[in-house]
Amino acid sequence: MNNSSPAKDLGLLVLRVGIGLIFIMHGYPKLMGGQEKWLWLGNQMVYLGITFAPTVWGFLAAAAECIGGGMLVLGLGTRLAAFLMACVMIVAIVMHITIGDLFTVYSHPLAMLIVFVSLFISGAGAYSVDNVL
C-alpha cells in the first residue's frame, strides 16, 4: 500500500529542511568548539548516570546535531539521523528536569524530540536521497 501523496511529501521536505538547517546552525559551533566545548556537552551525560568519556559524548552530541541536521536536509539516512538527534534531545530533557528547570525551558527539546520520533516513524518522504537509494 502506497499512502504517499505530493502534499505529505512536500510537508516532510519542508519539515526536514527547516529543522535540519536549524540544527546545523546549533550544532556547528559546538562541533567547532573543540575539546573544551565537547567536554562541557559530554558532562551533561552525568544526568543519565554516565560519567566516562565526556569529551567523546560531547563530540558525538555536537556531530549528531550538525551532521544529523545535514542528513535531514538531504533526506539521507533520515531515520538514523532522527534516532541520534532524538537521543540528544532526551539527554537535554533529562538534564533540564533533573536540575529543576521549568517546563518552558525544556519544552523546546521536548518538541524537537517529538519531531525526530515522527521523522523516525515516517521516514524522509519522496523528495529525499533516501527515496532514490
Residue pairs with C-beta under 8 A, 6 or more apart in sequence:
4 125
4 126
6 126
8 125
9 125
9 126
9 127
10 127
11 125
12 119
12 122
12 123
12 124
12 125
12 127
12 128
13 75
13 125
13 127
13 128
15 115
15 119
16 72
16 73
16 75
16 78
16 119
16 124
16 125
16 128
17 72
17 73
19 69
19 72
19 112
19 115
20 68
20 69
20 70
20 71
20 72
20 73
21 69
21 73
22 69
23 65
23 66
23 68
23 69
23 72
23 85
24 65
24 66
24 69
24 70
24 73
25 69
26 65
26 66
26 69
27 62
27 63
27 64
27 65
27 66
27 67
27 68
27 69
28 66
29 37
30 37
30 38
30 41
30 58
30 61
30 62
30 65
30 66
31 59
31 62
31 63
31 65
31 66
31 67
33 62
35 55
37 58
37 62
38 54
38 55
38 56
38 57
38 58
38 59
38 62
39 54
39 55
39 58
40 58
41 54
41 57
41 58
41 59
41 61
41 62
42 53
42 54
42 55
42 56
42 57
42 58
42 59
42 61
43 54
43 58
44 58
44 61
44 91
44 92
44 95
45 51
45 54
45 57
45 91
46 54
47 91
47 94
47 95
47 98
47 99
48 91
48 94
50 57
61 88
61 91
64 81
64 84
64 85
64 87
64 88
65 85
65 88
67 81
68 81
68 82
68 84
68 85
69 81
69 85
71 77
71 78
71 80
71 81
72 78
72 81
72 82
72 85
72 119
74 128
74 129
75 124
75 125
75 127
75 128
75 129
75 130
75 131
76 124
76 128
76 129
76 130
77 130
78 119
78 123
78 124
78 128
78 130
79 119
79 120
79 123
79 124
82 116
82 117
82 119
82 120
83 116
83 120
85 112
85 116
86 113
86 116
86 117
86 120
89 109
89 110
89 112
89 113
89 116
90 113
92 106
92 109
93 106
93 109
93 110
93 113
96 105
96 106
96 109
97 106
123 130
124 130
124 131
125 131
